[in-house]
Amino acid sequence: MSSQPTFSLSEWEHRFQNHLQEHASFDAGHDLEHIRRVVLSARRIALQEQAVLEVVVPAAWLHDCVVVPKDSPQRKQASKLAADAAVAYLLEVGYPEQHLQAIHHAIHAHSFSAGVVPETLEARIVQDADRLDAVGSIGIARCLMLGGSMGRALYHAEDPFGEEREFDDLTYTIDHFFVKLFKLPGQMHTMSAREEGEKRIGVMRQFLEQLRSEVE
């Protein structure tokens, strides 16, 4: 069962947001609005799964408090750096210490590139919430923004949808749909996240069909 907070979690959330606005660095796909969406999804799933909100909520707020560019050789270390920075901050501001280890794990395990297996319900929820923000309409927008910011072409001119070639999402942005994004719902842990993820994938497939009609 979810524990009952002995303090105002909403007051802590204001502090987390202010901390991010003052100290965090963001990129095209990892900004404060991304974090707010992940928090909303994580809270909704946590309530359905009866998880510990005192772990899920701060982990969701702080999961990207350190951002490493996707094309950086340090990318796989990003979630560990964020987890370390988050716990250092929470210790400094007096957040209840009994939750810090679980928060650290939830942040460390959220990243796709880190490859860390989430061992707690709370970590699985934060990972699911973060991955939900990579699919659907917002997932399309974020993918295109990130691809553009890294100078990648939108699609392969002769074979936009990889029907006769190997996908290369380091060169073509649309390829990332097939290399990673379409696989995410099947990798989600909670039923509500999987169901929502499949709905959002439907939106992305509709987008590709419309794109096909415009470019072919």
Contacts in CASP RR format, 6 or more apart in sequence:
PFRMAT RR
TARGET T0000
AUTHOR 0000-0000-0000
METHOD contacts of the structure
MODEL  1
MSSQPTFSLSEWEHRFQNHLQEHASFDAGHDLEHIRRVVLSARRIALQEQ
AVLEVVVPAAWLHDCVVVPKDSPQRKQASKLAADAAVAYLLEVGYPEQHL
QAIHHAIHAHSFSAGVVPETLEARIVQDADRLDAVGSIGIARCLMLGGSM
GRALYHAEDPFGEEREFDDLTYTIDHFFVKLFKLPGQMHTMSAREEGEKR
IGVMRQFLEQLRSEVE
1 50 0 8 1.000
2 46 0 8 1.000
2 47 0 8 1.000
2 50 0 8 1.000
2 51 0 8 1.000
2 52 0 8 1.000
2 53 0 8 1.000
3 52 0 8 1.000
3 53 0 8 1.000
3 54 0 8 1.000
5 53 0 8 1.000
5 54 0 8 1.000
6 96 0 8 1.000
7 96 0 8 1.000
9 53 0 8 1.000
9 54 0 8 1.000
9 57 0 8 1.000
12 57 0 8 1.000
12 58 0 8 1.000
12 95 0 8 1.000
13 39 0 8 1.000
13 57 0 8 1.000
13 61 0 8 1.000
15 93 0 8 1.000
16 58 0 8 1.000
16 61 0 8 1.000
16 62 0 8 1.000
17 32 0 8 1.000
17 61 0 8 1.000
19 65 0 8 1.000
19 89 0 8 1.000
20 32 0 8 1.000
20 35 0 8 1.000
20 61 0 8 1.000
20 62 0 8 1.000
20 65 0 8 1.000
21 32 0 8 1.000
23 65 0 8 1.000
24 32 0 8 1.000
24 64 0 8 1.000
24 65 0 8 1.000
24 66 0 8 1.000
24 67 0 8 1.000
25 66 0 8 1.000
25 67 0 8 1.000
26 32 0 8 1.000
26 64 0 8 1.000
26 67 0 8 1.000
27 67 0 8 1.000
27 69 0 8 1.000
27 146 0 8 1.000
27 149 0 8 1.000
28 142 0 8 1.000
28 145 0 8 1.000
28 146 0 8 1.000
28 147 0 8 1.000
28 148 0 8 1.000
28 149 0 8 1.000
29 142 0 8 1.000
29 145 0 8 1.000
29 146 0 8 1.000
30 64 0 8 1.000
30 67 0 8 1.000
34 64 0 8 1.000
34 133 0 8 1.000
34 142 0 8 1.000
35 60 0 8 1.000
35 61 0 8 1.000
35 63 0 8 1.000
35 64 0 8 1.000
37 133 0 8 1.000
37 138 0 8 1.000
38 60 0 8 1.000
38 63 0 8 1.000
38 126 0 8 1.000
38 129 0 8 1.000
38 130 0 8 1.000
38 132 0 8 1.000
38 133 0 8 1.000
39 57 0 8 1.000
39 60 0 8 1.000
39 61 0 8 1.000
39 129 0 8 1.000
41 128 0 8 1.000
41 129 0 8 1.000
41 132 0 8 1.000
41 133 0 8 1.000
41 193 0 8 1.000
42 56 0 8 1.000
42 57 0 8 1.000
42 59 0 8 1.000
42 60 0 8 1.000
42 125 0 8 1.000
42 126 0 8 1.000
42 128 0 8 1.000
42 129 0 8 1.000
43 53 0 8 1.000
43 56 0 8 1.000
43 57 0 8 1.000
43 60 0 8 1.000
44 192 0 8 1.000
45 51 0 8 1.000
45 125 0 8 1.000
45 128 0 8 1.000
45 129 0 8 1.000
45 190 0 8 1.000
45 192 0 8 1.000
45 193 0 8 1.000
46 52 0 8 1.000
46 53 0 8 1.000
46 56 0 8 1.000
46 57 0 8 1.000
46 122 0 8 1.000
46 125 0 8 1.000
47 53 0 8 1.000
48 190 0 8 1.000
48 192 0 8 1.000
49 121 0 8 1.000
49 125 0 8 1.000
49 190 0 8 1.000
49 192 0 8 1.000
51 121 0 8 1.000
51 122 0 8 1.000
51 125 0 8 1.000
52 99 0 8 1.000
52 102 0 8 1.000
52 121 0 8 1.000
52 122 0 8 1.000
54 96 0 8 1.000
54 99 0 8 1.000
55 99 0 8 1.000
55 102 0 8 1.000
55 103 0 8 1.000
55 106 0 8 1.000
55 120 0 8 1.000
55 122 0 8 1.000
56 106 0 8 1.000
56 122 0 8 1.000
56 125 0 8 1.000
56 126 0 8 1.000
58 86 0 8 1.000
58 90 0 8 1.000
58 95 0 8 1.000
58 99 0 8 1.000
58 103 0 8 1.000
59 86 0 8 1.000
59 102 0 8 1.000
59 103 0 8 1.000
59 106 0 8 1.000
59 107 0 8 1.000
59 110 0 8 1.000
59 122 0 8 1.000
59 123 0 8 1.000
59 126 0 8 1.000
60 126 0 8 1.000
60 129 0 8 1.000
60 130 0 8 1.000
62 82 0 8 1.000
62 85 0 8 1.000
62 86 0 8 1.000
62 89 0 8 1.000
62 90 0 8 1.000
62 103 0 8 1.000
62 107 0 8 1.000
63 79 0 8 1.000
63 82 0 8 1.000
63 86 0 8 1.000
63 106 0 8 1.000
63 107 0 8 1.000
63 110 0 8 1.000
63 126 0 8 1.000
63 130 0 8 1.000
64 82 0 8 1.000
65 82 0 8 1.000
65 85 0 8 1.000
65 86 0 8 1.000
65 89 0 8 1.000
66 78 0 8 1.000
66 81 0 8 1.000
66 82 0 8 1.000
66 85 0 8 1.000
67 78 0 8 1.000
67 82 0 8 1.000
68 74 0 8 1.000
68 75 0 8 1.000
68 77 0 8 1.000
68 78 0 8 1.000
68 81 0 8 1.000
69 75 0 8 1.000
70 146 0 8 1.000
70 150 0 8 1.000
71 150 0 8 1.000
74 81 0 8 1.000
75 113 0 8 1.000
76 111 0 8 1.000
76 113 0 8 1.000
76 114 0 8 1.000
76 115 0 8 1.000
77 114 0 8 1.000
78 111 0 8 1.000
78 113 0 8 1.000
78 114 0 8 1.000
79 107 0 8 1.000
79 108 0 8 1.000
79 109 0 8 1.000
79 110 0 8 1.000
79 111 0 8 1.000
79 113 0 8 1.000
79 114 0 8 1.000
79 116 0 8 1.000
80 108 0 8 1.000
80 114 0 8 1.000
82 107 0 8 1.000
82 108 0 8 1.000
83 103 0 8 1.000
83 104 0 8 1.000
83 105 0 8 1.000
83 107 0 8 1.000
83 108 0 8 1.000
84 104 0 8 1.000
86 103 0 8 1.000
86 104 0 8 1.000
86 107 0 8 1.000
87 100 0 8 1.000
87 103 0 8 1.000
87 104 0 8 1.000
90 100 0 8 1.000
90 103 0 8 1.000
91 97 0 8 1.000
91 100 0 8 1.000
102 120 0 8 1.000
102 122 0 8 1.000
102 123 0 8 1.000
105 118 0 8 1.000
105 119 0 8 1.000
105 120 0 8 1.000
105 123 0 8 1.000
106 118 0 8 1.000
106 120 0 8 1.000
106 122 0 8 1.000
106 123 0 8 1.000
106 125 0 8 1.000
106 126 0 8 1.000
106 127 0 8 1.000
107 126 0 8 1.000
108 114 0 8 1.000
108 116 0 8 1.000
109 115 0 8 1.000
109 116 0 8 1.000
109 117 0 8 1.000
109 118 0 8 1.000
109 119 0 8 1.000
109 123 0 8 1.000
109 126 0 8 1.000
109 127 0 8 1.000
110 118 0 8 1.000
110 123 0 8 1.000
110 126 0 8 1.000
110 127 0 8 1.000
110 130 0 8 1.000
111 130 0 8 1.000
112 131 0 8 1.000
112 180 0 8 1.000
118 124 0 8 1.000
118 126 0 8 1.000
118 127 0 8 1.000
118 189 0 8 1.000
124 189 0 8 1.000
124 190 0 8 1.000
125 189 0 8 1.000
125 190 0 8 1.000
125 193 0 8 1.000
127 188 0 8 1.000
127 189 0 8 1.000
128 188 0 8 1.000
128 189 0 8 1.000
128 190 0 8 1.000
128 193 0 8 1.000
129 193 0 8 1.000
131 184 0 8 1.000
131 187 0 8 1.000
131 188 0 8 1.000
131 193 0 8 1.000
132 188 0 8 1.000
132 193 0 8 1.000
132 196 0 8 1.000
132 197 0 8 1.000
132 200 0 8 1.000
133 139 0 8 1.000
133 142 0 8 1.000
134 142 0 8 1.000
134 143 0 8 1.000
134 180 0 8 1.000
134 181 0 8 1.000
134 184 0 8 1.000
135 181 0 8 1.000
135 184 0 8 1.000
135 185 0 8 1.000
135 197 0 8 1.000
135 200 0 8 1.000
135 201 0 8 1.000
135 204 0 8 1.000
136 197 0 8 1.000
136 200 0 8 1.000
136 201 0 8 1.000
136 202 0 8 1.000
136 203 0 8 1.000
136 204 0 8 1.000
137 200 0 8 1.000
137 203 0 8 1.000
139 181 0 8 1.000
139 200 0 8 1.000
139 204 0 8 1.000
140 203 0 8 1.000
140 204 0 8 1.000
140 207 0 8 1.000
143 173 0 8 1.000
143 176 0 8 1.000
143 177 0 8 1.000
143 181 0 8 1.000
144 154 0 8 1.000
144 173 0 8 1.000
146 173 0 8 1.000
147 173 0 8 1.000
147 176 0 8 1.000
148 173 0 8 1.000
152 169 0 8 1.000
152 170 0 8 1.000
152 171 0 8 1.000
152 172 0 8 1.000
152 173 0 8 1.000
153 171 0 8 1.000
153 172 0 8 1.000
153 173 0 8 1.000
154 172 0 8 1.000
154 173 0 8 1.000
154 174 0 8 1.000
155 161 0 8 1.000
155 172 0 8 1.000
155 173 0 8 1.000
155 174 0 8 1.000
155 175 0 8 1.000
155 211 0 8 1.000
155 215 0 8 1.000
156 162 0 8 1.000
156 165 0 8 1.000
156 168 0 8 1.000
156 171 0 8 1.000
156 172 0 8 1.000
156 174 0 8 1.000
156 175 0 8 1.000
159 165 0 8 1.000
160 174 0 8 1.000
160 211 0 8 1.000
160 212 0 8 1.000
160 215 0 8 1.000
160 216 0 8 1.000
161 174 0 8 1.000
161 178 0 8 1.000
161 208 0 8 1.000
161 212 0 8 1.000
162 175 0 8 1.000
162 178 0 8 1.000
167 175 0 8 1.000
167 178 0 8 1.000
167 179 0 8 1.000
168 175 0 8 1.000
169 175 0 8 1.000
169 176 0 8 1.000
169 178 0 8 1.000
169 179 0 8 1.000
169 180 0 8 1.000
174 208 0 8 1.000
174 211 0 8 1.000
177 204 0 8 1.000
177 208 0 8 1.000
181 201 0 8 1.000
181 204 0 8 1.000
182 201 0 8 1.000
182 204 0 8 1.000
184 197 0 8 1.000
184 201 0 8 1.000
185 193 0 8 1.000
185 194 0 8 1.000
185 197 0 8 1.000
185 198 0 8 1.000
185 200 0 8 1.000
185 201 0 8 1.000
186 194 0 8 1.000
188 194 0 8 1.000
188 197 0 8 1.000
END
